[in-house]
């Protein structure tokens, strides 16, 4: 088969493995070939496992013996480089780390391996995942395949680019303020941030109260399949929720019709920040789809988002300060914007920090009451579509206005593709659920995916391949 198998979903690959129409070795070889061909144009990968094909051969042997380990056996899945993969260095996108291989898998990677997935590569991120743009002193600039003069967002930018170009059928990202959802919106992929604690994570580190592990995929069903696997228990995470054995893939088919769902449509979340027209139009269309399907859709802003953002603006610099406390000799090795966050964090008093944590609890109580009246919120992911890199060079003061509240309150949230702008850039819509309503958010995302369709990834690959080849010849 040609490298068109790179354009298949994890579920489609599973079906082909089962029928014998292709094999994990064929797929992995095709993926590695596509990375070699396309990654120089976008810079999404920072490490490739030297035993990637060995893992694929072991999977192929299991399939030939009719003994696959699980529903992801033989599926290549990339891992963001702040999540440990045994045998590969965990560099966090930073020059202050080293190339010592990790001795252990993180919980999510361990669960993936138990299901037979091939954790074959690490993807790029900004220095310690501290911002919503993917560039770092270690790995340089990661570019958006829809327009390589633009950012793919961050901090899971490499993961989003890898999935959008079929350089990985699926990816594991992290989200501390929007770092899965913003890159997903900017690249047309699906990104899901589960409820806090739904996916065990260790070590949690300085961002442990805010960070979530989640899947980034080409379709909702793949994300649901991966979540079912990575949400299995691991005692290394004290914050992990009790394992409930949910099959999130099955949940896509078992939820009620939209007629029984109560949705708050919020184009601005009550903020004094106005999204651009293409974003507002996408959010309006998503609300109209649910209304036409019989859902009870009403325009209302969730309470306290301004205060949530103020809490985030206190806690995030404090986390960055905690991160850099032991890096006195790092000096110029750190990204200047990370150092600026750290300096800001040093000025935050203990009283202010404790006050922010207390207010976070009060805001959570208000949101709980809000979600007694509504099941879901539909709102923007970010104020704009992917921004030009030239513009960002002079402005690193970007804030995740529409996403950080979900991290502060531990809510499940997703970015789903909702079409493209007249300039051909993808637009994402955010769906947010109440605490622990992961299955409902995935189900609603699936409804919108059926209505909007998936992004034209195969066309994207052809366009990038052609333009990159042209640039190389000149």
ABEGO torsion letter per residue (X at the ends): XBAAAAABBAAAAAAAAAAGABBAAAAAAAAAAAAAAAAAAAGABABBBAAAAAAAAAAAAAAAAGBBAEAABGBBBBBBAABBBBGBBBAGGBAABBABBBABBBAAAAAAAAAGBBBABBBBBBBGGABABBBBAAAEBBBBAABAABBAEOAAAAAAAAAAAGABABBBBBBAAGAAAAAAAAAGBBBBBBBBGABBBOBAEAAAAABBBBBBBABAAAAAAAAAAAABBBAABAABBBBAGBBAAAAAAABBBAAABBBBBBAAGGBABBBBAAAAAAAAAAAAAAAAAGBBBBBBBBBGAAAAAAAAAAAAAAAAAAAAAAAAAAEAABBAAAAAAAAAAAABBAAAAAAAAAAAAAAAAAAAAAAAABABBBBBABABBBBBAAAAAABABBBBAAAAAAAAAGBBBBBBBAEBBAAGBBBBBBBBBBBGAAAAAAAAAAAAAAAAEBBBAAAAAAAAAAAAAAAAAX
